[in-house]
Amino acid sequence: METGQNKLKSNLTIISLIANHGFWVIIISVLLVILISIIIAHHFKAPDHLVMTTGFESGTYQILGERYREILAREKIHLELLPSSGSVENLKRLNDKSHRVDAGFIQDGMSSSAEAKNLVSLGAIGYSPVWVFYRSGQTLDYLSELKGKRIAIGPEGSGVRKFAIDLLQLNNGAAPPTVLLDFSGAAANKALLAGTVDAVMMIGTEDNALVKELLYAPNVKLLTFRQAEAYTRLIPALSHVVLPQGILDVSKRIPSEDIHLLAVTTSLIVRNDLHPALIYLLLDAAVEIHSNAGWLNKKGEFPSPRELSFPTSNYAQRFYKSGRPFLLDYLPFGIAAFVDRTLLIMIPVAIILIPLIRSIPWLYSWRHRRKFYRWYRELKNLELGMTGSPETERISDYSERIDQIEASINRIPVPLAFFGEVYRLKEHVDLVRGKLFRLSNQSKTGNP
């Protein structure tokens, strides 16, 4: 007897928990969302190897790449650097899916987002001035004065060559007798210092060793763009920047006056499928490298989320708006990236999964209640038949059919939680049986 009571109590407990399915929906939903999110996040864990296309040896982009590599190495990420001829080649590599290239430095004006739909920007990282160094006994004020000279404009595939030709063409100075040479980097500097070329056009930041070499070289002058504003209207990718008087040496007032320069804005471009954790690492590195004041920009001016030739990554927008994920401040990179990715995945998973889980109790209930619907239909048809044909000779058929329905109801396999439905249906059977009993009495007494 005691065993039966314990079993009954156990069944009642189960019934109570099932009835209170809201509690279980919450628990199961949370557990499943967490589990699925962890599985997905683990599947898409951040790689520990990254490939960046930079620039020519000893150039600005090569130097920047080295600094990025040092910073990422702190987080056990290996950054492989691929030298290139410049922005044009960098863009080709990033667009070519047969090359494993994840990131690179691209100058504004090299392409448009329509031509490179798989690329996004992590922000502008700085100005890269177009430096025009020349040897002459007199000071030149205009680029047109280089017409007919020997000018080193960089190799094919470099950004400087593209802008040099554009600028020279505006001054009708790109065609003969002007001689355009594809010297670049150290070779161009050596040729200018040796007097085998008359001018060198290069793009690079102020900390570029090649730029500094010519800035301090004797008998080499730097061209100031007197028409800088006009050039920025004609070539929108160029910006007007000023090298302030005395920035090289305040005590000696070098330069002796403000130098007006044209500059290309350089952006850090990545493929849009780059893992978000690596994007945040690159953004952290960009802040560390580019946020200080320079000769041409104020502190905090870069990196910047300004959109130039490419749309800004959603992750970069989040970074510039609210900073790096807070977990990176408290956890090692690998763990923080995994947890952040998991939390990010949990939202869409929860949106999809929770409504499905909430429907499970309803489906469970409907699955068992549908077993009663057939017999309600049978009972209703029997009642209509009794009302439409109340003949005495059919009373026994009706009674037998009611007994069959009741016997079938007793054999319905349902959990204990649905026994209330069984007894409710049997009450309705008794109601129909009572109606049949009254019809039988009326037939015997002859009362309508």
Summary of the structure (lengths in Angstrom):
residues: 448
radius of gyration: 40.5
end to end distance: 52.7
largest distance: 139.4
contacts: 1391
relative contact order: 0.12
helix: 53%
strand: 15%
